[in-house]
Amino acid sequence: MLFLLGPDGLSPLPVTSQHLLGEIYPDPLPGRSHPQLQLICKTLLMKEWVEAAPDQSRYPYAPSLKPHPFMGLDKFDTGRLHQMRSGKSYLRAHPSWDDDLPSTCSACDEAPEPFEHAIIHCHAKRPARSRHLQGVSDIGPKAPVWSSAPLLRGLTHYIEAMATAFPPGMLSRPTSSADSVSSLSSNVVSFGYFMFLQES
């Protein structure tokens, strides 16, 4: 981010094509069209983002100038996915919100509950997983689920059915997987989500 030094100290400078190019290329660039200037700016921006990106062992998803496909989901599901992918959710192995809780999975109570366990490995969620996540065996950065509208829809139904990473006390966890599938999967998905699925 660029900053401007003023009487009150440093203040963020809006990053536009002109500001960014003016900072890097003080002299005008002759013969460059507006799309060419935009491409230069995007290339420089991506280079800076990649250099400043967190360690891949903590956040394996690469920076991108394009919105993630799951941004077309409703706000609640989008928020859950962002939080779980970044390791800052209500899953037990993401303890930044409450360090006093054990890290073991709240469903199976046998293993730590990071994102991958909660979605792929928890045996207590197997019935809901076989119903909603058929064909999903990976949630890594290059997994098909992140670019497939039907798989994303199944993932959100699974998250809702099992109340995965919901804030504690928001919904009582169903007593059985069968109850969970019928009780929460009937949630209404926003019109914007359907538009996203139709456009994909």
Summary of the structure (lengths in Angstrom):
residues: 200
radius of gyration: 21.4
end to end distance: 32.5
largest distance: 68.2
contacts: 492
relative contact order: 0.10
helix: 48%
strand: 5%
